[in-house]
Structures are given as structure tokens and as C-alpha cells.
Amino acid sequence: MSYDVMLFDANSAPRERVGFDNWFNTLTQWEGDLDYNDYTHATPALQSFYKELIKSYPSLNGPDAVDSTALQANPDLESCLTDYSIAPQIIYAAFAWSQAHNADKLIHDLAAKHGVGIYHVSTDNAVIFPDGFTI
């Protein structure tokens, strides 16, 4: 089981539940030719958020993935590896459940810093916009 969180561009997301859920379901179909491991097609705020987050929760896959040398040098790093799927308006992150508490705190801090929204997919399904509005 993983602790899943979606970070989103607040300017693109509907601010009511049904609309948000439909938007989320459409975006997470992961269709098309987009490389979902490449953060550079995300909005600037999401890119900045991602670059900071992977310092503590490195990517499991893609061009930013941690290599075996880094894992051998720091075996504790393995528990922090995170699976990211990145689209222009969202970053979907699946953390090890053992990291849920620490990851959640960092996510909230970075989301506030970079002005991105948070959707708690695995827990209470809360959608939190940068201005504090919650659905």
C-alpha cells in the first residue's frame, strides 16, 4: 500500500467537488504520448515543487531516478523512493506508507511555498487550494 497525493495547478482545477473529481479522473487516465516521468512539461510552480521534493523523496523511475551507487552509499534512501507521474497540471506521487507522516508535512510546507494545491488521495480525500479553500 502506498500513500498517494496529487499536487495540482490551482488555476486549472475546479473548486467544487464533482467538477474536481471529474477533472482528476480525466487527468489520471495517463493517455497519450506524454512522458509522465518528465517534470519539465509541468507548470513552473509544479516544477519548482518537484525539484525541492525529490531532494527528500527521490524518484523511483525516469531520468531523475536514484542510481544503484547512491542507494549503496545510503541504504536508508530506499524507503524514501517515490513513484511520480507528472502531467502539465498535476504531479501524482506515491510514497511508501511508512513515509506518510513525514512526507505529508513536507508536501504541505512546499505546497504553501510554491502555491500549488494538494489532493489527499489515500487518506481523507481533502482537496486543499493554496488560498486555504478546501473541498
C-alpha positions as CSV (number, residue, x, y, z in Angstrom):
1,M,0.0,0.0,0.0
2,S,1.2,3.5,-0.8
3,Y,0.5,7.0,0.5
4,D,-0.8,8.8,-2.6
5,V,-1.0,12.5,-3.0
6,M,-1.7,14.7,-6.0
7,L,-0.3,18.2,-6.3
8,F,-2.1,20.4,-8.8
9,D,-2.1,23.7,-10.5
10,A,-4.8,25.6,-8.6
11,N,-5.6,27.8,-11.6
12,S,-6.7,24.8,-13.6
13,A,-8.6,22.9,-11.0
14,P,-12.4,23.2,-10.4
15,R,-13.3,24.5,-7.0
16,E,-16.3,22.3,-6.4
17,R,-16.3,18.5,-5.6
18,V,-18.0,17.0,-8.6
19,G,-16.1,19.1,-11.1
20,F,-12.8,18.4,-9.3
21,D,-13.4,14.6,-9.2
22,N,-14.2,14.6,-12.9
23,W,-11.1,16.7,-13.7
24,F,-9.0,14.3,-11.6
25,N,-10.4,11.2,-13.2
26,T,-9.8,12.6,-16.7
27,L,-6.2,13.7,-16.0
28,T,-5.2,10.4,-14.3
29,Q,-6.2,8.3,-17.4
30,W,-2.5,8.8,-18.3
31,E,-3.2,8.6,-22.0
32,G,-1.3,10.0,-25.0
33,D,2.4,10.3,-25.9
34,L,3.4,12.4,-22.9
35,D,6.4,11.2,-20.9
36,Y,4.9,11.1,-17.4
37,N,8.4,10.8,-15.9
38,D,9.5,14.2,-17.2
39,Y,8.7,17.1,-14.9
40,T,9.6,19.8,-17.5
41,H,6.2,19.8,-19.1
42,A,4.5,20.7,-15.8
43,T,3.7,24.3,-14.8
44,P,6.6,26.3,-13.4
45,A,5.1,26.1,-9.8
46,L,4.8,22.3,-10.1
47,Q,8.3,22.1,-11.5
48,S,9.8,24.1,-8.6
49,F,7.8,22.0,-6.1
50,Y,9.0,18.8,-7.6
51,K,12.7,19.8,-7.7
52,E,12.5,20.5,-4.0
53,L,10.5,17.4,-3.1
54,I,12.9,15.0,-4.8
55,K,15.7,16.1,-2.5
56,S,14.0,14.3,0.3
57,Y,11.9,11.8,-1.7
58,P,13.8,10.9,-4.8
59,S,12.2,9.5,-7.9
60,L,11.9,5.7,-8.3
61,N,11.7,6.0,-12.1
62,G,12.6,8.1,-15.0
63,P,15.5,10.5,-15.7
64,D,15.6,11.7,-12.1
65,A,15.7,8.2,-10.6
66,V,18.3,7.4,-8.0
67,D,21.0,5.1,-9.2
68,S,22.3,2.0,-7.5
69,T,25.5,3.7,-6.4
70,A,23.5,6.3,-4.4
71,L,21.4,3.5,-2.9
72,Q,24.5,1.6,-1.9
73,A,26.0,4.7,-0.3
74,N,22.8,5.4,1.6
75,P,20.7,2.3,2.2
76,D,18.1,4.3,4.1
77,L,17.3,6.2,0.9
78,E,15.3,3.2,-0.4
79,S,12.4,3.8,2.0
80,C,12.1,7.3,0.6
81,L,11.9,6.4,-3.1
82,T,8.7,7.7,-4.6
83,D,6.8,6.9,-7.8
84,Y,5.9,10.1,-9.6
85,S,3.6,10.6,-12.6
86,I,3.8,14.1,-14.0
87,A,1.4,15.8,-16.4
88,P,1.2,19.5,-17.3
89,Q,-1.3,20.4,-14.5
90,I,-0.6,17.7,-11.9
91,I,2.0,15.6,-10.1
92,Y,0.8,12.3,-8.7
93,A,3.1,11.0,-6.0
94,A,3.0,7.5,-4.4
95,F,5.2,7.3,-1.3
96,A,5.9,4.3,0.9
97,W,3.2,4.2,3.6
98,S,6.0,4.3,6.2
99,Q,6.8,7.8,5.0
100,A,3.2,9.2,5.1
101,H,3.6,11.4,8.1
102,N,6.9,13.0,7.2
103,A,6.0,13.3,3.5
104,D,2.7,14.9,4.3
105,K,4.4,17.6,6.4
106,L,6.9,18.4,3.7
107,I,4.2,18.4,1.0
108,H,2.2,21.0,2.9
109,D,5.2,23.1,3.5
110,L,6.3,23.0,-0.1
111,A,2.8,23.5,-1.5
112,A,2.4,26.7,0.5
113,K,5.8,27.9,-0.7
114,H,5.1,27.2,-4.3
115,G,1.4,27.9,-4.5
116,V,0.2,24.5,-5.6
117,G,-2.9,22.6,-4.4
118,I,-2.9,19.3,-2.6
119,Y,-5.3,16.4,-3.0
120,H,-5.1,13.7,-0.3
121,V,-5.9,10.7,-2.5
122,S,-5.1,7.9,0.0
123,T,-6.5,9.4,3.2
124,D,-9.4,11.8,3.7
125,N,-9.8,12.9,0.0
126,A,-9.4,16.5,1.0
127,V,-8.6,19.0,-1.7
128,I,-6.7,22.0,-0.4
129,F,-6.2,25.1,-2.6
130,P,-3.2,27.4,-1.9
131,D,-5.6,30.1,-0.5
132,G,-6.9,27.6,2.1
133,F,-10.2,26.8,0.4
134,T,-10.9,23.1,0.9
135,I,-13.4,20.8,-0.7
